[in-house]
Amino acid sequence: MVDLWGEIVNRCSTEEAARQDIERCQKEDAMWETAKLMVDIAVKAHMRMHGVDRAVARYWIQSAAEVAD
């Protein structure tokens, strides 16, 4: 089965499996939203501390994240 965004999704074998899948997706969404907020806070802090624009601050943070991997 393919969803509206063209991603392949599996059908769940039971209602319980479907419920668990929905809960997993909701948790993942919440984690992504939290991560986006944290990055936005970090970008704004860098903008203030270093007097740079948003693009530069975001670039620095992304570069630092890549080095940490």
PQR file of N, CA, C, O and H, with PARSE charges and radii, in Angstrom:
ATOM      1  N   MET A   1       0.844  -1.176   0.000 -0.4000 1.5000
ATOM      2  CA  MET A   1       0.000   0.000   0.000 -0.0000 2.0000
ATOM      3  C   MET A   1       0.893   1.244   0.000  0.5500 1.7000
ATOM      4  O   MET A   1       1.951   1.249   0.629 -0.5500 1.4000
ATOM      5  N   VAL A   2       0.472   2.287  -0.697 -0.4000 1.5000
ATOM      6  CA  VAL A   2       1.227   3.537  -0.800 -0.0000 2.0000
ATOM      7  C   VAL A   2       0.385   4.661  -0.209  0.5500 1.7000
ATOM      8  O   VAL A   2      -0.804   4.773  -0.508 -0.5500 1.4000
ATOM      9  H   VAL A   2      -0.387   2.282  -1.208  0.4000 1.0000
ATOM     10  N   ASP A   3       1.010   5.505   0.643 -0.4000 1.5000
ATOM     11  CA  ASP A   3       0.263   6.607   1.254 -0.0000 2.0000
ATOM     12  C   ASP A   3       0.215   7.813   0.318  0.5500 1.7000
ATOM     13  O   ASP A   3       0.700   7.753  -0.812 -0.5500 1.4000
ATOM     14  H   ASP A   3       1.975   5.414   0.886  0.4000 1.0000
ATOM     15  N   LEU A   4      -0.368   8.894   0.793 -0.4000 1.5000
ATOM     16  CA  LEU A   4      -0.561  10.089  -0.026 -0.0000 2.0000
ATOM     17  C   LEU A   4       0.750  10.726  -0.469  0.5500 1.7000
ATOM     18  O   LEU A   4       0.782  11.440  -1.471 -0.5500 1.4000
ATOM     19  H   LEU A   4      -0.762   8.943   1.711  0.4000 1.0000
ATOM     20  N   TRP A   5       1.839  10.473   0.272 -0.4000 1.5000
ATOM     21  CA  TRP A   5       3.133  11.072  -0.027 -0.0000 2.0000
ATOM     22  C   TRP A   5       4.020  10.130  -0.845  0.5500 1.7000
ATOM     23  O   TRP A   5       5.198  10.412  -1.068 -0.5500 1.4000
ATOM     24  H   TRP A   5       1.813   9.892   1.086  0.4000 1.0000
ATOM     25  N   GLY A   6       3.448   9.018  -1.285 -0.4000 1.5000
ATOM     26  CA  GLY A   6       4.186   8.082  -2.122 -0.0000 2.0000
ATOM     27  C   GLY A   6       5.062   7.107  -1.356  0.5500 1.7000
ATOM     28  O   GLY A   6       5.851   6.380  -1.960 -0.5500 1.4000
ATOM     29  H   GLY A   6       2.492   8.789  -1.104  0.4000 1.0000
ATOM     30  N   GLU A   7       4.935   7.079  -0.039 -0.4000 1.5000
ATOM     31  CA  GLU A   7       5.713   6.151   0.765 -0.0000 2.0000
ATOM     32  C   GLU A   7       4.961   4.837   0.923  0.5500 1.7000
ATOM     33  O   GLU A   7       3.742   4.804   1.085 -0.5500 1.4000
ATOM     34  H   GLU A   7       4.294   7.669   0.451  0.4000 1.0000
ATOM     35  N   ILE A   8       5.720   3.773   0.870 -0.4000 1.5000
ATOM     36  CA  ILE A   8       5.112   2.451   1.033 -0.0000 2.0000
ATOM     37  C   ILE A   8       4.820   2.227   2.508  0.5500 1.7000
ATOM     38  O   ILE A   8       5.694   2.394   3.359 -0.5500 1.4000
ATOM     39  H   ILE A   8       6.711   3.799   0.738  0.4000 1.0000
ATOM     40  N   VAL A   9       3.603   1.853   2.796 -0.4000 1.5000
ATOM     41  CA  VAL A   9       3.192   1.553   4.166 -0.0000 2.0000
ATOM     42  C   VAL A   9       2.619   0.143   4.201  0.5500 1.7000
ATOM     43  O   VAL A   9       2.020  -0.335   3.238 -0.5500 1.4000
ATOM     44  H   VAL A   9       2.893   1.717   2.105  0.4000 1.0000
ATOM     45  N   ASN A  10       2.820  -0.495   5.324 -0.4000 1.5000
ATOM     46  CA  ASN A  10       2.303  -1.850   5.478 -0.0000 2.0000
ATOM     47  C   ASN A  10       0.957  -1.814   6.167  0.5500 1.7000
ATOM     48  O   ASN A  10       0.680  -0.941   6.990 -0.5500 1.4000
ATOM     49  H   ASN A  10       3.307  -0.107   6.107  0.4000 1.0000
ATOM     50  N   ARG A  11       0.150  -2.754   5.825 -0.4000 1.5000
ATOM     51  CA  ARG A  11      -1.117  -2.884   6.523 -0.0000 2.0000
ATOM     52  C   ARG A  11      -0.862  -3.668   7.800  0.5500 1.7000
ATOM     53  O   ARG A  11      -0.077  -4.616   7.808 -0.5500 1.4000
ATOM     54  H   ARG A  11       0.375  -3.463   5.157  0.4000 1.0000
ATOM     55  N   CYS A  12      -1.510  -3.281   8.852 -0.4000 1.5000
ATOM     56  CA  CYS A  12      -1.325  -3.961  10.129 -0.0000 2.0000
ATOM     57  C   CYS A  12      -2.211  -5.192  10.187  0.5500 1.7000
ATOM     58  O   CYS A  12      -3.332  -5.191   9.680 -0.5500 1.4000
ATOM     59  H   CYS A  12      -2.148  -2.511   8.846  0.4000 1.0000
ATOM     60  N   SER A  13      -1.695  -6.238  10.810 -0.4000 1.5000
ATOM     61  CA  SER A  13      -2.430  -7.497  10.853 -0.0000 2.0000
ATOM     62  C   SER A  13      -3.585  -7.478  11.840  0.5500 1.7000
ATOM     63  O   SER A  13      -4.562  -8.208  11.673 -0.5500 1.4000
ATOM     64  H   SER A  13      -0.784  -6.238  11.223  0.4000 1.0000
ATOM     65  N   THR A  14      -3.473  -6.640  12.876 -0.4000 1.5000
ATOM     66  CA  THR A  14      -4.530  -6.556  13.872 -0.0000 2.0000
ATOM     67  C   THR A  14      -4.777  -5.097  14.236  0.5500 1.7000
ATOM     68  O   THR A  14      -3.987  -4.209  13.912 -0.5500 1.4000
ATOM     69  H   THR A  14      -2.679  -6.047  13.012  0.4000 1.0000
ATOM     70  N   GLU A  15      -5.886  -4.881  14.913 -0.4000 1.5000
ATOM     71  CA  GLU A  15      -6.204  -3.536  15.375 -0.0000 2.0000
ATOM     72  C   GLU A  15      -5.163  -3.080  16.402  0.5500 1.7000
ATOM     73  O   GLU A  15      -4.779  -1.911  16.421 -0.5500 1.4000
ATOM     74  H   GLU A  15      -6.527  -5.602  15.176  0.4000 1.0000
ATOM     75  N   GLU A  16      -4.711  -3.998  17.248 -0.4000 1.5000
ATOM     76  CA  GLU A  16      -3.690  -3.672  18.247 -0.0000 2.0000
ATOM     77  C   GLU A  16      -2.387  -3.256  17.572  0.5500 1.7000
ATOM     78  O   GLU A  16      -1.748  -2.295  18.000 -0.5500 1.4000
ATOM     79  H   GLU A  16      -5.024  -4.948  17.233  0.4000 1.0000
ATOM     80  N   ALA A  17      -1.993  -3.966  16.530 -0.4000 1.5000
ATOM     81  CA  ALA A  17      -0.773  -3.616  15.800 -0.0000 2.0000
ATOM     82  C   ALA A  17      -0.909  -2.232  15.171  0.5500 1.7000
ATOM     83  O   ALA A  17       0.041  -1.449  15.168 -0.5500 1.4000
ATOM     84  H   ALA A  17      -2.513  -4.747  16.183  0.4000 1.0000
ATOM     85  N   ALA A  18      -2.080  -1.939  14.646 -0.4000 1.5000
ATOM     86  CA  ALA A  18      -2.324  -0.619  14.054 -0.0000 2.0000
ATOM     87  C   ALA A  18      -2.236   0.469  15.113  0.5500 1.7000
ATOM     88  O   ALA A  18      -1.655   1.527  14.873 -0.5500 1.4000
ATOM     89  H   ALA A  18      -2.851  -2.575  14.649  0.4000 1.0000
ATOM     90  N   ARG A  19      -2.813   0.211  16.290 -0.4000 1.5000
ATOM     91  CA  ARG A  19      -2.773   1.186  17.384 -0.0000 2.0000
ATOM     92  C   ARG A  19      -1.327   1.447  17.816  0.5500 1.7000
ATOM     93  O   ARG A  19      -0.932   2.595  18.019 -0.5500 1.4000
ATOM     94  H   ARG A  19      -3.286  -0.648  16.485  0.4000 1.0000
ATOM     95  N   GLN A  20      -0.544   0.374  17.953 -0.4000 1.5000
ATOM     96  CA  GLN A  20       0.853   0.520  18.340 -0.0000 2.0000
ATOM     97  C   GLN A  20       1.636   1.300  17.292  0.5500 1.7000
ATOM     98  O   GLN A  20       2.501   2.106  17.634 -0.5500 1.4000
ATOM     99  H   GLN A  20      -0.865  -0.558  17.788  0.4000 1.0000
ATOM    100  N   ASP A  21       1.338   1.064  16.020 -0.4000 1.5000
ATOM    101  CA  ASP A  21       2.019   1.780  14.942 -0.0000 2.0000
ATOM    102  C   ASP A  21       1.684   3.263  14.978  0.5500 1.7000
ATOM    103  O   ASP A  21       2.556   4.110  14.782 -0.5500 1.4000
ATOM    104  H   ASP A  21       0.635   0.409  15.742  0.4000 1.0000
ATOM    105  N   ILE A  22       0.427   3.570  15.227 -0.4000 1.5000
ATOM    106  CA  ILE A  22      -0.004   4.969  15.319 -0.0000 2.0000
ATOM    107  C   ILE A  22       0.689   5.648  16.497  0.5500 1.7000
ATOM    108  O   ILE A  22       1.158   6.778  16.368 -0.5500 1.4000
ATOM    109  H   ILE A  22      -0.282   2.882  15.386  0.4000 1.0000
ATOM    110  N   GLU A  23       0.760   4.969  17.648 -0.4000 1.5000
ATOM    111  CA  GLU A  23       1.429   5.536  18.817 -0.0000 2.0000
ATOM    112  C   GLU A  23       2.914   5.771  18.539  0.5500 1.7000
ATOM    113  O   GLU A  23       3.470   6.788  18.953 -0.5500 1.4000
ATOM    114  H   GLU A  23       0.379   4.051  17.753  0.4000 1.0000
ATOM    115  N   ARG A  24       3.552   4.839  17.842 -0.4000 1.5000
ATOM    116  CA  ARG A  24       4.965   4.990  17.499 -0.0000 2.0000
ATOM    117  C   ARG A  24       5.165   6.216  16.618  0.5500 1.7000
ATOM    118  O   ARG A  24       6.093   6.996  16.828 -0.5500 1.4000
ATOM    119  H   ARG A  24       3.100   4.013  17.506  0.4000 1.0000
ATOM    120  N   CYS A  25       4.295   6.380  15.638 -0.4000 1.5000
ATOM    121  CA  CYS A  25       4.395   7.535  14.739 -0.0000 2.0000
ATOM    122  C   CYS A  25       4.181   8.850  15.501  0.5500 1.7000
ATOM    123  O   CYS A  25       4.865   9.839  15.237 -0.5500 1.4000
ATOM    124  H   CYS A  25       3.541   5.746  15.467  0.4000 1.0000
ATOM    125  N   GLN A  26       3.244   8.858  16.432 -0.4000 1.5000
ATOM    126  CA  GLN A  26       2.986  10.066  17.213 -0.0000 2.0000
ATOM    127  C   GLN A  26       4.200  10.417  18.072  0.5500 1.7000
ATOM    128  O   GLN A  26       4.541  11.592  18.213 -0.5500 1.4000
ATOM    129  H   GLN A  26       2.688   8.055  16.646  0.4000 1.0000
ATOM    130  N   LYS A  27       4.856   9.402  18.649 -0.4000 1.5000
ATOM    131  CA  LYS A  27       6.054   9.648  19.461 -0.0000 2.0000
ATOM    132  C   LYS A  27       7.177  10.196  18.588  0.5500 1.7000
ATOM    133  O   LYS A  27       7.883  11.122  18.986 -0.5500 1.4000
ATOM    134  H   LYS A  27       4.579   8.447  18.534  0.4000 1.0000
ATOM    135  N   GLU A  28       7.341   9.621  17.397 -0.4000 1.5000
ATOM    136  CA  GLU A  28       8.373  10.107  16.477 -0.0000 2.0000
ATOM    137  C   GLU A  28       8.106  11.555  16.084  0.5500 1.7000
ATOM    138  O   GLU A  28       9.026  12.372  16.048 -0.5500 1.4000
ATOM    139  H   GLU A  28       6.768   8.868  17.074  0.4000 1.0000
ATOM    140  N   ASP A  29       6.851  11.873  15.792 -0.4000 1.5000
ATOM    141  CA  ASP A  29       6.489  13.251  15.449 -0.0000 2.0000
ATOM    142  C   ASP A  29       6.814  14.201  16.589  0.5500 1.7000
ATOM    143  O   ASP A  29       7.336  15.293  16.367 -0.5500 1.4000
ATOM    144  H   ASP A  29       6.103  11.210  15.821  0.4000 1.0000
ATOM    145  N   ALA A  30       6.500  13.781  17.819 -0.4000 1.5000
ATOM    146  CA  ALA A  30       6.773  14.623  18.982 -0.0000 2.0000
ATOM    147  C   ALA A  30       8.277  14.829  19.156  0.5500 1.7000
ATOM    148  O   ALA A  30       8.716  15.927  19.497 -0.5500 1.4000
ATOM    149  H   ALA A  30       6.076  12.894  18.000  0.4000 1.0000
ATOM    150  N   MET A  31       9.065  13.782  18.923 -0.4000 1.5000
ATOM    151  CA  MET A  31      10.516  13.918  19.044 -0.0000 2.0000
ATOM    152  C   MET A  31      11.065  14.872  17.995  0.5500 1.7000
ATOM    153  O   MET A  31      11.942  15.682  18.296 -0.5500 1.4000
ATOM    154  H   MET A  31       8.708  12.891  18.645  0.4000 1.0000
ATOM    155  N   TRP A  32      10.556  14.789  16.752 -0.4000 1.5000
ATOM    156  CA  TRP A  32      11.018  15.696  15.697 -0.0000 2.0000
ATOM    157  C   TRP A  32      10.660  17.125  16.021  0.5500 1.7000
ATOM    158  O   TRP A  32      11.473  18.027  15.819 -0.5500 1.4000
ATOM    159  H   TRP A  32       9.844  14.132  16.508  0.4000 1.0000
ATOM    160  N   GLU A  33       9.455  17.350  16.520 -0.4000 1.5000
ATOM    161  CA  GLU A  33       9.036  18.712  16.880 -0.0000 2.0000
ATOM    162  C   GLU A  33       9.932  19.271  17.984  0.5500 1.7000
ATOM    163  O   GLU A  33      10.331  20.435  17.939 -0.5500 1.4000
ATOM    164  H   GLU A  33       8.795  16.617  16.684  0.4000 1.0000
ATOM    165  N   THR A  34      10.245  18.430  18.977 -0.4000 1.5000
ATOM    166  CA  THR A  34      11.134  18.856  20.055 -0.0000 2.0000
ATOM    167  C   THR A  34      12.511  19.194  19.509  0.5500 1.7000
ATOM    168  O   THR A  34      13.097  20.210  19.884 -0.5500 1.4000
ATOM    169  H   THR A  34       9.921  17.485  19.013  0.4000 1.0000
ATOM    170  N   ALA A  35      13.030  18.352  18.626 -0.4000 1.5000
ATOM    171  CA  ALA A  35      14.353  18.588  18.042 -0.0000 2.0000
ATOM    172  C   ALA A  35      14.370  19.890  17.243  0.5500 1.7000
ATOM    173  O   ALA A  35      15.333  20.654  17.322 -0.5500 1.4000
ATOM    174  H   ALA A  35      12.554  17.527  18.321  0.4000 1.0000
ATOM    175  N   LYS A  36      13.308  20.146  16.473 -0.4000 1.5000
ATOM    176  CA  LYS A  36      13.249  21.385  15.703 -0.0000 2.0000
ATOM    177  C   LYS A  36      13.240  22.607  16.616  0.5500 1.7000
ATOM    178  O   LYS A  36      13.882  23.614  16.320 -0.5500 1.4000
ATOM    179  H   LYS A  36      12.527  19.526  16.409  0.4000 1.0000
ATOM    180  N   LEU A  37      12.511  22.516  17.724 -0.4000 1.5000
ATOM    181  CA  LEU A  37      12.487  23.623  18.677 -0.0000 2.0000
ATOM    182  C   LEU A  37      13.869  23.852  19.286  0.5500 1.7000
ATOM    183  O   LEU A  37      14.295  24.995  19.452 -0.5500 1.4000
ATOM    184  H   LEU A  37      11.988  21.698  17.965  0.4000 1.0000
ATOM    185  N   MET A  38      14.566  22.770  19.618 -0.4000 1.5000
ATOM    186  CA  MET A  38      15.897  22.895  20.211 -0.0000 2.0000
ATOM    187  C   MET A  38      16.876  23.526  19.219  0.5500 1.7000
ATOM    188  O   MET A  38      17.692  24.363  19.605 -0.5500 1.4000
ATOM    189  H   MET A  38      14.220  21.842  19.483  0.4000 1.0000
ATOM    190  N   VAL A  39      16.802  23.138  17.962 -0.4000 1.5000
ATOM    191  CA  VAL A  39      17.678  23.732  16.946 -0.0000 2.0000
ATOM    192  C   VAL A  39      17.349  25.209  16.784  0.5500 1.7000
ATOM    193  O   VAL A  39      18.253  26.037  16.675 -0.5500 1.4000
ATOM    194  H   VAL A  39      16.139  22.459  17.648  0.4000 1.0000
ATOM    195  N   ASP A  40      16.078  25.542  16.767 -0.4000 1.5000
ATOM    196  CA  ASP A  40      15.681  26.942  16.629 -0.0000 2.0000
ATOM    197  C   ASP A  40      16.204  27.777  17.804  0.5500 1.7000
ATOM    198  O   ASP A  40      16.661  28.903  17.612 -0.5500 1.4000
ATOM    199  H   ASP A  40      15.343  24.869  16.856  0.4000 1.0000
ATOM    200  N   ILE A  41      16.135  27.227  19.008 -0.4000 1.5000
ATOM    201  CA  ILE A  41      16.656  27.926  20.186 -0.0000 2.0000
ATOM    202  C   ILE A  41      18.160  28.129  20.055  0.5500 1.7000
ATOM    203  O   ILE A  41      18.675  29.208  20.348 -0.5500 1.4000
ATOM    204  H   ILE A  41      15.763  26.311  19.163  0.4000 1.0000
ATOM    205  N   ALA A  42      18.861  27.088  19.616 -0.4000 1.5000
ATOM    206  CA  ALA A  42      20.316  27.184  19.448 -0.0000 2.0000
ATOM    207  C   ALA A  42      20.678  28.224  18.385  0.5500 1.7000
ATOM    208  O   ALA A  42      21.620  28.995  18.566 -0.5500 1.4000
ATOM    209  H   ALA A  42      18.443  26.211  19.378  0.4000 1.0000
ATOM    210  N   VAL A  43      19.940  28.245  17.290 -0.4000 1.5000
ATOM    211  CA  VAL A  43      20.201  29.218  16.227 -0.0000 2.0000
ATOM    212  C   VAL A  43      20.015  30.631  16.761  0.5500 1.7000
ATOM    213  O   VAL A  43      20.857  31.500  16.539 -0.5500 1.4000
ATOM    214  H   VAL A  43      19.174  27.618  17.143  0.4000 1.0000
ATOM    215  N   LYS A  44      18.921  30.857  17.458 -0.4000 1.5000
ATOM    216  CA  LYS A  44      18.661  32.201  17.997 -0.0000 2.0000
ATOM    217  C   LYS A  44      19.738  32.607  19.000  0.5500 1.7000
ATOM    218  O   LYS A  44      20.158  33.764  19.027 -0.5500 1.4000
ATOM    219  H   LYS A  44      18.236  30.150  17.638  0.4000 1.0000
ATOM    220  N   ALA A  45      20.183  31.661  19.821 -0.4000 1.5000
ATOM    221  CA  ALA A  45      21.236  31.970  20.789 -0.0000 2.0000
ATOM    222  C   ALA A  45      22.532  32.348  20.076  0.5500 1.7000
ATOM    223  O   ALA A  45      23.202  33.299  20.478 -0.5500 1.4000
ATOM    224  H   ALA A  45      19.841  30.721  19.799  0.4000 1.0000
ATOM    225  N   HIS A  46      22.890  31.618  19.030 -0.4000 1.5000
ATOM    226  CA  HIS A  46      24.098  31.936  18.267 -0.0000 2.0000
ATOM    227  C   HIS A  46      23.979  33.295  17.587  0.5500 1.7000
ATOM    228  O   HIS A  46      24.949  34.049  17.516 -0.5500 1.4000
ATOM    229  H   HIS A  46      22.346  30.845  18.704  0.4000 1.0000
ATOM    230  N   MET A  47      22.793  33.598  17.091 -0.4000 1.5000
ATOM    231  CA  MET A  47      22.577  34.897  16.452 -0.0000 2.0000
ATOM    232  C   MET A  47      22.859  36.017  17.444  0.5500 1.7000
ATOM    233  O   MET A  47      23.538  36.990  17.116 -0.5500 1.4000
ATOM    234  H   MET A  47      22.005  32.985  17.148  0.4000 1.0000
ATOM    235  N   ARG A  48      22.337  35.875  18.656 -0.4000 1.5000
ATOM    236  CA  ARG A  48      22.522  36.922  19.671 -0.0000 2.0000
ATOM    237  C   ARG A  48      23.967  36.989  20.152  0.5500 1.7000
ATOM    238  O   ARG A  48      24.551  38.069  20.245 -0.5500 1.4000
ATOM    239  H   ARG A  48      21.786  35.085  18.922  0.4000 1.0000
ATOM    240  N   MET A  49      24.542  35.820  20.459 -0.4000 1.5000
ATOM    241  CA  MET A  49      25.894  35.790  21.045 -0.0000 2.0000
ATOM    242  C   MET A  49      26.964  36.281  20.076  0.5500 1.7000
ATOM    243  O   MET A  49      27.909  36.961  20.477 -0.5500 1.4000
ATOM    244  H   MET A  49      24.068  34.943  20.384  0.4000 1.0000
ATOM    245  N   HIS A  50      26.812  35.933  18.800 -0.4000 1.5000
ATOM    246  CA  HIS A  50      27.869  36.216  17.838 -0.0000 2.0000
ATOM    247  C   HIS A  50      27.526  37.323  16.844  0.5500 1.7000
ATOM    248  O   HIS A  50      28.350  37.688  16.005 -0.5500 1.4000
ATOM    249  H   HIS A  50      26.045  35.380  18.474  0.4000 1.0000
ATOM    250  N   GLY A  51      26.311  37.852  16.940 -0.4000 1.5000
ATOM    251  CA  GLY A  51      25.917  38.941  16.064 -0.0000 2.0000
ATOM    252  C   GLY A  51      25.881  38.551  14.590  0.5500 1.7000
ATOM    253  O   GLY A  51      26.247  39.343  13.722 -0.5500 1.4000
ATOM    254  H   GLY A  51      25.642  37.555  17.621  0.4000 1.0000
ATOM    255  N   VAL A  52      25.438  37.325  14.313 -0.4000 1.5000
ATOM    256  CA  VAL A  52      25.361  36.857  12.927 -0.0000 2.0000
ATOM    257  C   VAL A  52      23.903  36.672  12.536  0.5500 1.7000
ATOM    258  O   VAL A  52      23.013  36.641  13.386 -0.5500 1.4000
ATOM    259  H   VAL A  52      25.141  36.682  15.018  0.4000 1.0000
ATOM    260  N   ASP A  53      23.676  36.551  11.229 -0.4000 1.5000
ATOM    261  CA  ASP A  53      22.303  36.330  10.785 -0.0000 2.0000
ATOM    262  C   ASP A  53      21.925  34.855  10.948  0.5500 1.7000
ATOM    263  O   ASP A  53      22.758  34.013  11.282 -0.5500 1.4000
ATOM    264  H   ASP A  53      24.399  36.576  10.538  0.4000 1.0000
ATOM    265  N   ARG A  54      20.666  34.576  10.706 -0.4000 1.5000
ATOM    266  CA  ARG A  54      20.116  33.232  10.920 -0.0000 2.0000
ATOM    267  C   ARG A  54      20.819  32.182  10.057  0.5500 1.7000
ATOM    268  O   ARG A  54      21.100  31.081  10.531 -0.5500 1.4000
ATOM    269  H   ARG A  54      19.989  35.260  10.435  0.4000 1.0000
ATOM    270  N   ALA A  55      21.102  32.511   8.811 -0.4000 1.5000
ATOM    271  CA  ALA A  55      21.720  31.545   7.899 -0.0000 2.0000
ATOM    272  C   ALA A  55      23.105  31.128   8.393  0.5500 1.7000
ATOM    273  O   ALA A  55      23.457  29.949   8.349 -0.5500 1.4000
ATOM    274  H   ALA A  55      20.873  33.406   8.427  0.4000 1.0000
ATOM    275  N   VAL A  56      23.884  32.095   8.858 -0.4000 1.5000
ATOM    276  CA  VAL A  56      25.231  31.794   9.353 -0.0000 2.0000
ATOM    277  C   VAL A  56      25.144  30.953  10.628  0.5500 1.7000
ATOM    278  O   VAL A  56      25.856  29.958  10.767 -0.5500 1.4000
ATOM    279  H   VAL A  56      23.599  33.053   8.893  0.4000 1.0000
ATOM    280  N   ALA A  57      24.277  31.351  11.553 -0.4000 1.5000
ATOM    281  CA  ALA A  57      24.132  30.605  12.799 -0.0000 2.0000
ATOM    282  C   ALA A  57      23.696  29.171  12.530  0.5500 1.7000
ATOM    283  O   ALA A  57      24.215  28.233  13.135 -0.5500 1.4000
ATOM    284  H   ALA A  57      23.699  32.159  11.440  0.4000 1.0000
ATOM    285  N   ARG A  58      22.747  29.005  11.627 -0.4000 1.5000
ATOM    286  CA  ARG A  58      22.273  27.650  11.280 -0.0000 2.0000
ATOM    287  C   ARG A  58      23.393  26.841  10.640  0.5500 1.7000
ATOM    288  O   ARG A  58      23.540  25.654  10.931 -0.5500 1.4000
ATOM    289  H   ARG A  58      22.325  29.767  11.135  0.4000 1.0000
ATOM    290  N   TYR A  59      24.177  27.463   9.778 -0.4000 1.5000
ATOM    291  CA  TYR A  59      25.296  26.780   9.131 -0.0000 2.0000
ATOM    292  C   TYR A  59      26.305  26.300  10.174  0.5500 1.7000
ATOM    293  O   TYR A  59      26.779  25.166  10.102 -0.5500 1.4000
ATOM    294  H   TYR A  59      24.057  28.427   9.542  0.4000 1.0000
ATOM    295  N   TRP A  60      26.634  27.156  11.138 -0.4000 1.5000
ATOM    296  CA  TRP A  60      27.587  26.772  12.179 -0.0000 2.0000
ATOM    297  C   TRP A  60      27.079  25.563  12.962  0.5500 1.7000
ATOM    298  O   TRP A  60      27.828  24.623  13.226 -0.5500 1.4000
ATOM    299  H   TRP A  60      26.249  28.077  11.196  0.4000 1.0000
ATOM    300  N   ILE A  61      25.811  25.599  13.327 -0.4000 1.5000
ATOM    301  CA  ILE A  61      25.237  24.507  14.122 -0.0000 2.0000
ATOM    302  C   ILE A  61      25.203  23.216  13.313  0.5500 1.7000
ATOM    303  O   ILE A  61      25.542  22.153  13.832 -0.5500 1.4000
ATOM    304  H   ILE A  61      25.202  26.363  13.112  0.4000 1.0000
ATOM    305  N   GLN A  62      24.803  23.295  12.057 -0.4000 1.5000
ATOM    306  CA  GLN A  62      24.793  22.104  11.211 -0.0000 2.0000
ATOM    307  C   GLN A  62      26.196  21.557  11.007  0.5500 1.7000
ATOM    308  O   GLN A  62      26.394  20.342  11.018 -0.5500 1.4000
ATOM    309  H   GLN A  62      24.528  24.159  11.634  0.4000 1.0000
ATOM    310  N   SER A  63      27.165  22.434  10.823 -0.4000 1.5000
ATOM    311  CA  SER A  63      28.552  22.003  10.653 -0.0000 2.0000
ATOM    312  C   SER A  63      29.056  21.306  11.908  0.5500 1.7000
ATOM    313  O   SER A  63      29.732  20.281  11.827 -0.5500 1.4000
ATOM    314  H   SER A  63      27.003  23.421  10.814  0.4000 1.0000
ATOM    315  N   ALA A  64      28.729  21.856  13.054 -0.4000 1.5000
ATOM    316  CA  ALA A  64      29.157  21.250  14.311 -0.0000 2.0000
ATOM    317  C   ALA A  64      28.504  19.883  14.509  0.5500 1.7000
ATOM    318  O   ALA A  64      29.137  18.963  15.027 -0.5500 1.4000
ATOM    319  H   ALA A  64      28.179  22.689  13.120  0.4000 1.0000
ATOM    320  N   ALA A  65      27.253  19.748  14.104 -0.4000 1.5000
ATOM    321  CA  ALA A  65      26.563  18.469  14.238 -0.0000 2.0000
ATOM    322  C   ALA A  65      27.194  17.417  13.331  0.5500 1.7000
ATOM    323  O   ALA A  65      27.279  16.249  13.711 -0.5500 1.4000
ATOM    324  H   ALA A  65      26.739  20.496  13.683  0.4000 1.0000
ATOM    325  N   GLU A  66      27.630  17.808  12.156 -0.4000 1.5000
ATOM    326  CA  GLU A  66      28.267  16.868  11.221 -0.0000 2.0000
ATOM    327  C   GLU A  66      29.607  16.406  11.750  0.5500 1.7000
ATOM    328  O   GLU A  66      29.973  15.244  11.579 -0.5500 1.4000
ATOM    329  H   GLU A  66      27.560  18.756  11.847  0.4000 1.0000
ATOM    330  N   VAL A  67      30.343  17.299  12.390 -0.4000 1.5000
ATOM    331  CA  VAL A  67      31.659  16.941  12.957 -0.0000 2.0000
ATOM    332  C   VAL A  67      31.466  15.973  14.120  0.5500 1.7000
ATOM    333  O   VAL A  67      32.284  15.075  14.319 -0.5500 1.4000
ATOM    334  H   VAL A  67      30.045  18.244  12.528  0.4000 1.0000
ATOM    335  N   ALA A  68      30.396  16.149  14.885 -0.4000 1.5000
ATOM    336  CA  ALA A  68      30.157  15.307  16.051 -0.0000 2.0000
ATOM    337  C   ALA A  68      29.829  13.865  15.657  0.5500 1.7000
ATOM    338  O   ALA A  68      30.035  12.944  16.448 -0.5500 1.4000
ATOM    339  H   ALA A  68      29.732  16.879  14.724  0.4000 1.0000
ATOM    340  N   ASP A  69      29.319  13.668  14.437 -0.4000 1.5000
ATOM    341  CA  ASP A  69      28.972  12.301  14.010 -0.0000 2.0000
ATOM    342  C   ASP A  69      30.235  11.542  13.840  0.5500 1.7000
ATOM    343  O   ASP A  69      30.204  10.364  13.485 -0.5500 1.4000
ATOM    344  H   ASP A  69      29.152  14.416  13.795  0.4000 1.0000
TER
END
